[in-house]
Amino acid sequence: MQTTVEKSITMCYAIEGAYPQSVDYLCANYGLIYDRSKYIIHYESFASNVRPTVTILERRADNEKL
């Protein structure tokens, strides 16, 4: 999942010359698809010329023990 998001970010920068401002932008314009019930993506964008920081967490099922 991390690799897929990173490739989408790189593709956007290569085509547009700026990093995307959000994951939603990548979904709408670059075909990024992910299961929102399975993953949480924390996307922190500072500026259009600075690569964003991406953290991907997998949600745990309610019946899983800690």
N, C-alpha and C positions, 0 to 999 in steps of 0.2 A: 504494500500500500504506500509506504513512504517513497519508494522509487517512482511509482506512478505519479504521485503529486509533484515530486521534484522535476520529473520530465515535463509535466504540463507547465510548470513555472518557467522552465528553461525555454520551452517552445514559445510561450507568450513573449518572453523577453527578446528572443531571436526575431520574431515577426514584428512586434510592435515597438521595440526599443525601450520598453518600460516593463517593470515587474507588475503583475496583477495586484490589485488592492484587496482582493478577497478570494476565498475558495468558491463562493457563488459565481464570481466572474469566470473562473476556470470551468465551472460546470456549464455555464451558459454559452461560453464562447470557444471552449477547447475540448468539449466532450468528456470532461472528467465526470465519472459516475462512481459513487460509493454508497454503501449501505449505511444510512444515517442511524439506523437502529443498532448497528454493530460497532461503529466507529465515532469517535469525537475527534475533530480536527481543530486544533488551536493554531490560528494563522495570525501572525503578528507582522504587519507591514509598517515600515518606518518611512520610507520614501520610494518613489518610483525607480530610483537608480540604485537602491540598496536591496539585495536579495532578502526576501522575507524569511522569518523564522517559522518553521512548521513543526508541530508536535502532534503525533497521532497516537491516540489511546484507544484500546479496544475495550468496549463496554463489557462488563461481566453480566452474566445471566443472574436473575434474582435468586435462583436456586443454588448458585455456586457459593461455596463457603470461602471465607477470607483466609 
